[in-house]
Amino acid sequence: MYGIKEKFPHLPESISGLREMAYNLWWSWHPEGRALFKLLSRTGWYLSNHNPVKMLNGMDEGSLQEASRDPHFMRHYNSVMARFESYMDSSNSWFSSNVADPKKVRIGYFSAEYGLHHALPFYAGGLGFLAGDFLKECSDLGIPLAGVGFMYPQGYLRQRISPDGWQVGACELLDRENAPIRKVTTPNGEPLSVKVPVIDPPIYLEAWKVQVGKTELYLIDTSAEINDPWNRIISDRLYTGDPEQRLRQEIVLGIGGVRILKALGIDCSVLHLNEGHPAFAVLERIREKVEAGSSYREAFEQVRGTTVFTTHTPVPAGHDVFSFQLMEKYFGSYLPTMELDRDAFLKLGVNPAGKSGFNMTAFAMRCSAYRNAVSKKHHEVTCKMWHQLWPEVTEDRVPIDYVTNGVHIPSWIDRRMGDVILNRYLGRNWLEEHDQPRIWELIEEIPDEVLWKHHSSMKALLVSRIRERARQKWLDPERADPRLVMASGVFLDPSALTLGFARRFASYKRPTLMLQDLERLRRIVNDTWKPVQIIFAGKAHHDDQQSKLLLQAVFNAAKDQSFGGRIAFVEDYDELLAQYLVHGVDVWLNNPLPPNEASGTSGMKATLNGVPQLSILDGWWIEGYNGRNGWAFQGAEGDGRDGKDAAAIYETLEKHVVPLYYDVDEEGIPHGWVQVMRESMKMTGPHFSTRRMAKEYTDKFYRSAIGSAMKFRGRTAREGAKVDLFGRI
Ligand SMILES: *Cc1c(COP(=O)(O)O)cnc(C)c1O
C-alpha cells in the first residue's frame, strides 16, 4: 500500500506526527528534527545510518509506546512538531513578499541528478548537490518549485576497492520501503502511470515523491512490469555510456517528466533546465500548446520565453550529441504532432562550431530565453564556446548570463558550529539572514580558542570515524587484508596537518596531481615535527577505466610504506562522508585542469566551516579567493603543466601552509591560522550560499519569465508571434 497513512502502522496516535516528519527531508537540514529521531532511539538512528524511515520501520511497537509515555520525549516531540508545522504552514516568505503569490505560479525544475541525503543515492557529484541544495533553499525562501528527476534503483554504486587498488563497485539495489520516498498514486490509490509517446513500444512511467520541506520532487521510475525488459532498465543508473540508451533516458526525463507533472495537475509557468539532459521537456511543452490550438511558432515563442537553461559544462566533449539518424528514429512520429518538420527540428540542435549531430546544449540554448553559466570564469568560457549560435554579435554580447553556484548553508554547516558558536556570536537570527555580509563580520568576535577548540573536535571526530571504518574492515573476514586496512586511514593522526581531497574521480580533476614528485611529497608528509597527511575519497564512474587507474595510483600511494601511513584513501565517498570531511580536515585541496571546473562546490562547504582552501585559480575560487582566506596559484600553461602545478602546491605547502599551521602559542593555538579560518567563513557564508544564488535566479530570470507566462496566459491562440525560429535576439 502506498498512502502515507499506511506507513508505520505501529506508531502510537500521540506521536503520529513522526510519520509526516520522517517522510519530509526537513529533518535533514534542521538539527532539532534529527535530534528528535535520535532521542527516540539512539541505536536505531545509528544502525539506520541516520534515516528515520528505516529506523521507524525497524522499531517495535513496545519501544514506540514507551516513548509516547515518556514525558521527556513528549516535550521534545511537541516542540519539534510545532516548529515543523510552523515551517510548513508559513505563508509569508521571501518569495511571497518580493515576487508573486506562490499559489499562482509554479516553476518546473528538471535535473538528471539530485544530491539530497545519503539515504537517497540519486547523484554522481556536484551537479546533483547543486540541484538538491537548490530544492532545499527554494523551500526556505518559499520559491514555488516542483522538481523532476530519476529514481535510479541502482543509483548507489557502493564503492569497494580490491587489495590491488582496483575499484570494484558493488551495485546495491535501493531499498524503497526504507527510503524517504513515496510512490505517487492516483486518487483511488493506484500507482500513477504515465505513457511516454515517443518510444515504441510505448513506455509507462511511475513516479516517486520526495518531500523536501515545502518543495516536492518527483522521481521517474521506468521499472513497471508492463514495460518491455529493455525499457524497464532505462532509469537503472545514472549516465549510461550507450548513446541510444542515453537518448532514451533523456526522452523519458524531459518528455516523460512534463507528462508526469501534467498528470498530477501541476501547471508550470516556468521551466528550468539544469544542464542539457532534460531539454526535450521544451518539446513536450510546445506540443501541449499546439494541441491546445496554438501555431508551432507561437508555441515556440511562449515556451522559449518561459524557459531558463543552466549550463555546467566548460568542455565541448562534455555535452551530449546524438546522431541525426538516432534522432529521426525516435522523433519521426512525434514531430508532426506539433507541426514541426524534421529539418527545422534537427537544425535546433546544430552546433556550428562543433561536431555534426544533435547537440543538447545548442538545442537548450536556442529554446530558452534565459541562459546562464555557473561562475564568472565559466561564463567567459561559455560565451566563447557558444558564440557561433549568435554570430551577429561580438563575444562580449553573447546573450548568456551567469549565476555563481552556492551551497545550502543549513545543510553544510556543522550543527555545533551553527547552534552553539554562530548562535552565540552572530546572534540568534544569523541563519535567517545569512546572505547579509554584515552578519558575518561578527565572526571577528569569536575568540581564537573557541574556534580552534571546535575545529580540533571536528577533526578528532573525522579521524575516529575513518579509523572505525578501517576497524570494521579488519573485522570482516572477507576484507581483513592488511593492505586494504593500512591504506584506509588507520595511522591518521589528529594532531598532524590534514589535507582533504574528495570528489568524483575524473581525469580533469587530477586526483593524482599531488603524486607528481613522489620524493618531494615524501619529504613533506614524513616531516618529523611538522607532518602532513592527505585524505583522499571519491568514486570513479563505472565505465571510466582511466579514472579507475587514477584511483588505483592514489590507493597504491596510500598503501606504500614509504609514505608512512600519511596518505589515506577512504572508500565509498557519499554525502555522509563528505559532511565529516568538510567539517574536519584542515585544508581543502582542489587542483583541476583549468578551465574545466565550471564552479566546484565542495570547497565552499569546507570554507563555510572554517576549513580554508588551497586551490588552483579556476571555477568559483577566482571569485572567492581574496588573499586572506586560503591559498591560490595560477595554473601553468602548455607542456609539463601537471609538473608545474604540482610544484606550485608543494611550494605553497612548504612556504605558507605548513609553517602557519604549526606556528602555535603555549596553549597550542595557531593564531595566524585561525584568522585564515575566519576569513574563509566570512567570504563563503554570505557570498557562496544557495540563498544568494536562489535570489539571483529569481531576480535575473524567474521574475521576468513569470511575467512572460502571465502575459502569454492572457493572449489568445494564434495571435501575433513573430520570432526567429532560432530564437535569436
Ligand atoms: C559537494 C559534493 C560534490 C561536489 O564536489 P566538487 O568538488 O564540487 O566536485 C561531490 N560529491 C559529494 C558527496 C559532495 O557532497
The ligand as an SDF file (V2000), in Angstrom:
LIG
                    3D

 15 15  0  0  0  0  0  0  0  0999 V2000
   29.6920   18.6900   -2.8310 C   0  0  0  0  0  0  0  0  0  0  0  0
   29.8660   17.3010   -3.2540 C   0  0  0  0  0  0  0  0  0  0  0  0
   30.4000   17.0140   -4.5210 C   0  0  0  0  0  0  0  0  0  0  0  0
   30.8700   18.0890   -5.4730 C   0  0  0  0  0  0  0  0  0  0  0  0
   32.2540   18.3150   -5.2360 O   0  0  0  0  0  0  0  0  0  0  0  0
   33.1530   19.1510   -6.2710 P   0  0  0  0  0  0  0  0  0  0  0  0
   34.4610   19.2680   -5.5990 O   0  0  0  0  0  0  0  0  0  0  0  0
   32.4840   20.4510   -6.4620 O   0  0  0  0  0  0  0  0  0  0  0  0
   33.2250   18.3330   -7.4930 O   0  0  0  0  0  0  0  0  0  0  0  0
   30.5420   15.6850   -4.8760 C   0  0  0  0  0  0  0  0  0  0  0  0
   30.1820   14.6780   -4.0530 N   0  0  0  0  0  0  0  0  0  0  0  0
   29.6910   14.9160   -2.8280 C   0  0  0  0  0  0  0  0  0  0  0  0
   29.3180   13.7560   -1.9650 C   0  0  0  0  0  0  0  0  0  0  0  0
   29.5020   16.2280   -2.3900 C   0  0  0  0  0  0  0  0  0  0  0  0
   28.9900   16.4560   -1.1750 O   0  0  0  0  0  0  0  0  0  0  0  0
  1  2  1  0
  2  3  1  0
  2 14  2  0
  3  4  1  0
  3 10  2  0
  4  5  1  0
  5  6  1  0
  6  7  2  0
  6  8  1  0
  6  9  1  0
 10 11  1  0
 11 12  2  0
 12 13  1  0
 12 14  1  0
 14 15  1  0
M  END
$$$$
